[in-house]
């Protein structure tokens, strides 16, 4: 059985926007490029044709991936404050010995984006935080060694 996929409502909307763009804009553009490349003749040595076919394969794979994620995802919502960290929580943490706070939103892997401070519940930090409460110290094994965080706030 496939692993359950979690999406926030915002994450689902973002994936639906991407899927719409691929279906309504990118797919027709590629179809036109393929048609033009085929019209040039001799497909064996037609770089435009081979490039368009490669892009089409990638595009179709991404479309299929997005459709599967959107269809099978469990939509999780953050119904306000929670006593413990769960998928959908926004967690404020501070590393032991440092003053800088970090805020992360715990999401499913399909919408994880560390640059936007969205981390997967399957990531080392995300999985370590799950189930913990405000004030808890959490030990996290990372590729660079063990880190210890204190949970300052959960939204």
Backbone as CSV, one residue per row, in Angstrom:
resi,resn,N_x,N_y,N_z,CA_x,CA_y,CA_z,C_x,C_y,C_z
1,UNK,0.847,-1.185,0.000,0.000,0.000,0.000,0.886,1.240,0.000
2,UNK,0.579,2.233,-0.856,1.410,3.432,-0.911,1.337,4.218,0.391
3,UNK,2.408,4.926,0.671,2.474,5.739,1.877,1.520,6.922,1.767
4,UNK,0.870,7.274,2.876,-0.083,8.388,2.895,0.639,9.698,2.613
5,UNK,0.029,10.524,1.766,0.571,11.831,1.426,-0.274,12.884,2.122
6,UNK,0.397,13.833,2.771,-0.289,14.916,3.473,-0.031,16.232,2.764
7,UNK,-1.082,17.035,2.622,-0.965,18.373,2.053,-1.779,19.339,2.900
8,UNK,-1.263,20.546,3.045,-2.071,21.602,3.630,-2.996,22.113,2.521
9,UNK,-4.072,22.810,2.863,-4.925,23.374,1.812,-4.130,24.283,0.862
10,UNK,-3.191,25.050,1.424,-2.368,25.932,0.597,-1.460,25.123,-0.330
11,UNK,-0.909,24.036,0.195,-0.042,23.178,-0.613,-0.808,22.533,-1.752
12,UNK,-2.023,22.098,-1.474,-2.856,21.499,-2.521,-3.157,22.529,-3.597
13,UNK,-3.514,23.742,-3.185,-3.819,24.798,-4.149,-2.602,25.110,-5.019
14,UNK,-1.418,25.125,-4.433,-0.195,25.391,-5.190,0.066,24.282,-6.217
15,UNK,-0.110,23.026,-5.807,0.086,21.915,-6.747,-0.971,21.944,-7.850
16,UNK,-2.196,22.326,-7.513,-3.252,22.438,-8.534,-2.931,23.556,-9.525
17,UNK,-2.360,24.669,-9.043,-1.955,25.752,-9.954,-0.866,25.266,-10.910
18,UNK,0.109,24.540,-10.352,1.190,24.018,-11.196,0.635,23.051,-12.238
19,UNK,-0.260,22.162,-11.822,-0.852,21.198,-12.750,-1.620,21.915,-13.862
20,UNK,-2.382,22.927,-13.517,-3.139,23.685,-14.511,-2.198,24.333,-15.527
21,UNK,-1.121,24.912,-15.038,-0.115,25.533,-15.917,0.479,24.488,-16.871
22,UNK,0.810,23.329,-16.351,1.398,22.277,-17.195,0.403,21.796,-18.249
23,UNK,-0.856,21.607,-17.852,-1.868,21.089,-18.775,-2.309,22.122,-19.816
24,UNK,-2.471,23.361,-19.391,-3.060,24.367,-20.270,-2.050,25.218,-21.027
25,UNK,-0.820,25.277,-20.538,0.180,26.127,-21.191,1.358,25.303,-21.715
26,UNK,2.036,24.614,-20.815,3.269,23.923,-21.207,3.037,22.760,-22.180
27,UNK,1.992,21.942,-21.916,1.722,20.804,-22.801,1.414,21.277,-24.226
28,UNK,0.518,22.268,-24.414,0.264,22.750,-25.778,1.505,23.357,-26.442
29,UNK,2.324,24.070,-25.675,3.557,24.641,-26.230,4.476,23.537,-26.752
30,UNK,4.635,22.488,-25.954,5.495,21.374,-26.368,4.921,20.631,-27.568
31,UNK,3.619,20.475,-27.600,2.985,19.816,-28.743,3.276,20.590,-30.025
32,UNK,3.217,21.908,-29.939,3.516,22.749,-31.101,4.983,22.596,-31.512
33,UNK,5.884,22.600,-30.554,7.310,22.428,-30.860,7.567,21.074,-31.520
34,UNK,6.908,20.036,-31.025,7.058,18.712,-31.631,6.552,18.709,-33.067
35,UNK,5.408,19.321,-33.280,4.821,19.380,-34.622,5.771,20.099,-35.582
36,UNK,6.344,21.217,-35.115,7.285,21.975,-35.950,8.549,21.170,-36.233
37,UNK,9.039,20.444,-35.220,10.252,19.638,-35.402,9.998,18.490,-36.378
38,UNK,8.843,17.872,-36.301,8.495,16.781,-37.218,8.406,17.318,-38.643
39,UNK,7.913,18.527,-38.800,7.783,19.136,-40.123,9.139,19.390,-40.768
40,UNK,10.197,19.486,-39.964,11.543,19.702,-40.498,12.086,18.451,-41.178
41,UNK,11.480,17.303,-40.913,11.910,16.055,-41.546,13.036,15.385,-40.780
42,UNK,13.614,14.333,-41.350,14.704,13.517,-40.803,14.839,13.607,-39.282
43,UNK,14.045,12.796,-38.598,13.991,12.859,-37.135,15.225,12.283,-36.458
44,UNK,15.996,11.451,-37.172,17.174,10.829,-36.550,18.174,11.857,-36.055
45,UNK,18.391,12.891,-36.838,19.401,13.884,-36.476,18.790,15.250,-36.209
46,UNK,17.538,15.267,-35.767,16.843,16.512,-35.514,16.902,16.808,-34.010
47,UNK,17.820,17.698,-33.628,18.036,18.013,-32.216,16.790,18.632,-31.578
48,UNK,16.064,19.465,-32.323,14.841,20.080,-31.785,13.805,19.014,-31.448
49,UNK,13.685,18.019,-32.299,12.725,16.940,-32.074,13.096,16.153,-30.814
50,UNK,14.365,15.763,-30.717,14.803,14.977,-29.559,14.691,15.777,-28.264
51,UNK,14.998,17.070,-28.331,14.863,17.928,-27.153,13.394,18.037,-26.733
52,UNK,12.511,18.242,-27.689,11.082,18.365,-27.380,10.528,17.054,-26.825
53,UNK,10.963,15.906,-27.378,10.497,14.608,-26.882,10.961,14.387,-25.433
54,UNK,12.191,14.775,-25.140,12.721,14.631,-23.785,11.939,15.513,-22.810
55,UNK,11.680,16.749,-23.207,10.905,17.658,-22.359,9.479,17.151,-22.183
56,UNK,8.913,16.571,-23.244,7.557,16.043,-23.166,7.485,14.880,-22.169
57,UNK,8.485,14.016,-22.191,8.502,12.880,-21.256,8.577,13.382,-19.813
58,UNK,9.418,14.367,-19.569,9.534,14.937,-18.226,8.207,15.584,-17.813
59,UNK,7.620,16.357,-18.728,6.356,17.047,-18.457,5.246,16.051,-18.132
60,UNK,5.121,15.003,-18.926,4.070,14.011,-18.694,4.281,13.286,-17.361
61,UNK,5.535,13.037,-17.009,5.840,12.417,-15.718,5.432,13.330,-14.562
62,UNK,5.719,14.608,-14.695,5.350,15.575,-13.646,3.831,15.697,-13.541
63,UNK,3.139,15.730,-14.676,1.675,15.806,-14.673,1.097,14.593,-13.947
64,UNK,1.602,13.417,-14.273,1.101,12.192,-13.643,1.367,12.207,-12.134
65,UNK,2.563,12.641,-11.744,2.926,12.740,-10.332,1.961,13.679,-9.605
66,UNK,1.739,14.881,-10.157,0.861,15.860,-9.513,-0.573,15.344,-9.414
67,UNK,-1.072,14.730,-10.480,-2.433,14.188,-10.448,-2.571,13.125,-9.357
68,UNK,-1.577,12.256,-9.237,-1.624,11.210,-8.202,-1.580,11.799,-6.797
69,UNK,-0.706,12.777,-6.581,-0.590,13.422,-5.266,-1.906,14.101,-4.894
70,UNK,-2.436,14.896,-5.811,-3.664,15.646,-5.533,-4.830,14.693,-5.269
71,UNK,-4.918,13.619,-6.049,-6.024,12.671,-5.911,-5.963,11.908,-4.592
72,UNK,-4.769,11.536,-4.156,-4.653,10.645,-3.001,-4.308,11.349,-1.689
73,UNK,-4.019,12.640,-1.739,-3.551,13.346,-0.536,-4.641,13.489,0.510
74,UNK,-4.204,13.391,1.747,-5.073,13.729,2.871,-4.800,15.195,3.191
75,UNK,-5.856,15.994,3.167,-5.693,17.424,3.422,-5.717,17.642,4.934
76,UNK,-4.638,18.236,5.413,-4.526,18.511,6.840,-4.659,20.012,7.033
77,UNK,-5.316,20.398,8.072,-5.447,21.823,8.326,-5.007,22.097,9.749
78,UNK,-4.547,23.281,9.929,-4.143,23.715,11.247,-5.331,24.463,11.829
79,UNK,-6.059,23.809,12.707,-7.271,24.390,13.288,-6.958,25.284,14.480
80,UNK,-5.844,25.952,14.426,-5.476,26.814,15.549,-4.422,26.146,16.411
81,UNK,-4.324,26.626,17.636,-3.291,26.130,18.534,-3.491,24.670,18.893
82,UNK,-2.382,24.001,19.062,-2.386,22.616,19.494,-1.338,22.513,20.593
83,UNK,-1.543,21.586,21.507,-0.572,21.399,22.578,0.672,20.681,22.096
84,UNK,0.530,19.938,20.994,1.710,19.219,20.516,1.895,19.400,19.021
85,UNK,3.141,19.215,18.585,3.496,19.390,17.183,2.884,18.258,16.367
86,UNK,2.262,18.642,15.250,1.666,17.677,14.321,1.869,18.210,12.903
87,UNK,1.534,17.405,11.915,1.605,17.883,10.540,0.612,19.033,10.429
88,UNK,1.072,20.158,9.897,0.255,21.359,9.802,0.625,22.413,10.836
89,UNK,1.383,22.023,11.856,1.775,22.975,12.903,2.850,23.929,12.405
90,UNK,2.815,25.136,12.957,3.903,26.086,12.780,4.637,26.101,14.119
91,UNK,5.918,25.767,14.091,6.680,25.559,15.317,7.834,26.557,15.395
92,UNK,7.925,27.230,16.533,9.049,28.130,16.786,10.015,27.400,17.705
93,UNK,11.272,27.277,17.252,12.285,26.568,18.032,13.534,27.430,18.163
94,UNK,14.335,27.097,19.158,15.634,27.745,19.319,16.637,26.652,19.656
95,UNK,17.776,26.715,18.982,18.815,25.719,19.228,19.506,26.030,20.546
96,UNK,19.795,24.979,21.336,20.501,25.151,22.609,21.787,25.941,22.383
97,UNK,22.004,26.938,23.231,23.226,27.725,23.163,23.145,28.893,22.199
98,UNK,22.046,29.026,21.480,21.887,30.136,20.538,20.662,30.962,20.929
99,UNK,20.606,32.184,20.429,19.477,33.065,20.717,18.495,33.165,19.548
100,UNK,18.970,32.818,18.340,18.130,32.974,17.152,17.013,31.945,17.122
101,UNK,15.770,32.438,16.981,14.640,31.527,16.862,14.441,31.179,15.386
102,UNK,13.941,29.987,15.161,13.618,29.533,13.819,12.164,29.092,13.832
103,UNK,11.440,29.422,12.774,10.039,29.053,12.667,9.877,28.138,11.456
104,UNK,9.281,26.975,11.669,9.052,26.014,10.599,7.593,25.603,10.563
105,UNK,7.100,25.363,9.377,5.780,24.760,9.217,6.022,23.302,8.861
106,UNK,5.360,22.396,9.576,5.518,20.965,9.344,4.495,20.553,8.283
107,UNK,4.987,20.059,7.160,4.129,19.696,6.029,4.504,18.304,5.527
108,UNK,3.753,17.818,4.563,4.100,16.555,3.907,5.239,16.776,2.925
109,UNK,5.913,15.702,2.515,7.057,15.824,1.613,6.731,16.490,0.271
110,UNK,5.500,16.342,-0.217,5.143,16.889,-1.527,5.182,18.413,-1.549
111,UNK,5.027,19.065,-0.402,5.065,20.530,-0.399,6.221,21.097,0.420
112,UNK,7.118,20.222,0.867,8.271,20.701,1.638,9.115,21.636,0.779
113,UNK,9.558,22.728,1.385,10.411,23.697,0.719,11.207,24.429,1.797
114,UNK,12.404,23.943,2.103,13.189,24.532,3.193,13.425,26.043,3.046
115,UNK,13.523,26.548,1.817,13.719,27.989,1.625,12.528,28.784,2.144
116,UNK,11.341,28.161,2.094,10.142,28.820,2.605,9.842,28.397,4.041
117,UNK,10.795,27.706,4.658,10.660,27.227,6.040,9.520,26.210,6.184
118,UNK,9.273,25.445,5.138,8.300,24.349,5.177,9.114,23.062,5.148
119,UNK,9.060,22.313,6.260,9.845,21.084,6.322,8.922,19.877,6.436
120,UNK,9.369,18.798,5.848,8.589,17.563,5.841,8.548,16.940,7.226
121,UNK,7.422,16.310,7.528,7.317,15.555,8.782,8.222,14.328,8.751
122,UNK,8.776,14.009,7.575,9.700,12.887,7.444,11.164,13.315,7.544
123,UNK,11.432,14.631,7.528,12.803,15.126,7.623,13.317,14.904,9.042
124,UNK,14.631,14.946,9.240,15.158,14.731,10.598,14.551,15.687,11.641
125,UNK,14.504,16.972,11.340,13.961,17.927,12.307,12.452,17.755,12.425
126,UNK,11.757,17.655,11.308,10.304,17.504,11.326,9.853,16.280,12.101
127,UNK,10.479,15.138,11.843,10.055,13.913,12.534,10.412,13.959,14.012
128,UNK,11.522,14.608,14.361,11.913,14.709,15.771,10.949,15.600,16.551
129,UNK,10.396,16.629,15.901,9.499,17.560,16.583,8.102,16.986,16.810
130,UNK,7.656,16.078,15.946,6.292,15.543,16.040,5.994,14.986,17.427
131,UNK,4.837,15.360,17.950,4.379,14.839,19.234,4.922,15.567,20.450
132,UNK,5.882,16.473,20.245,6.440,17.207,21.380,5.614,18.453,21.678
133,UNK,5.829,19.005,22.890,5.056,20.148,23.371,5.953,21.362,23.618
134,UNK,5.299,22.510,23.786,6.007,23.745,24.106,6.860,23.518,25.349
135,UNK,8.112,23.964,25.286,9.033,23.809,26.400,9.893,22.559,26.303
136,UNK,9.478,21.578,25.501,10.260,20.340,25.364,11.595,20.609,24.690
137,UNK,12.592,19.845,25.134,13.875,19.812,24.439,13.832,18.614,23.503
138,UNK,14.249,18.835,22.273,14.186,17.790,21.263,15.578,17.578,20.682
139,UNK,16.016,16.335,20.701,17.305,15.977,20.099,17.070,15.517,18.674
140,UNK,17.914,16.039,17.765,17.758,15.733,16.344,19.089,15.245,15.791
141,UNK,19.068,14.058,15.193,20.252,13.555,14.496,20.228,14.108,13.087
142,UNK,21.233,14.889,12.725,21.348,15.443,11.377,22.642,14.934,10.755
143,UNK,22.802,15.097,9.450,24.059,14.664,8.816,25.292,15.319,9.429
144,UNK,25.112,16.533,10.020,26.263,17.220,10.619,26.390,16.962,12.115
145,UNK,25.595,16.023,12.641,25.688,15.689,14.058,24.392,15.958,14.798
146,UNK,24.434,15.753,16.121,23.226,15.926,16.930,23.018,17.391,17.282
147,UNK,21.775,17.844,17.152,21.382,19.187,17.553,20.299,19.059,18.617
148,UNK,20.231,20.046,19.511,19.194,20.057,20.531,18.427,21.359,20.411
149,UNK,17.110,21.242,20.284,16.235,22.409,20.168,15.260,22.448,21.320
150,UNK,14.836,23.649,21.686,13.743,23.816,22.650,12.573,24.406,21.863
151,UNK,11.390,23.842,22.072,10.188,24.331,21.394,9.672,25.538,22.169
152,UNK,9.614,26.684,21.510,9.180,27.934,22.129,7.676,28.165,21.944
153,UNK,7.156,27.755,20.791,5.748,28.028,20.491,5.246,27.049,19.441
154,UNK,3.972,26.703,19.530,3.319,25.850,18.532,2.027,26.545,18.127
155,UNK,1.852,26.737,16.847,0.601,27.343,16.330,-0.095,26.319,15.454
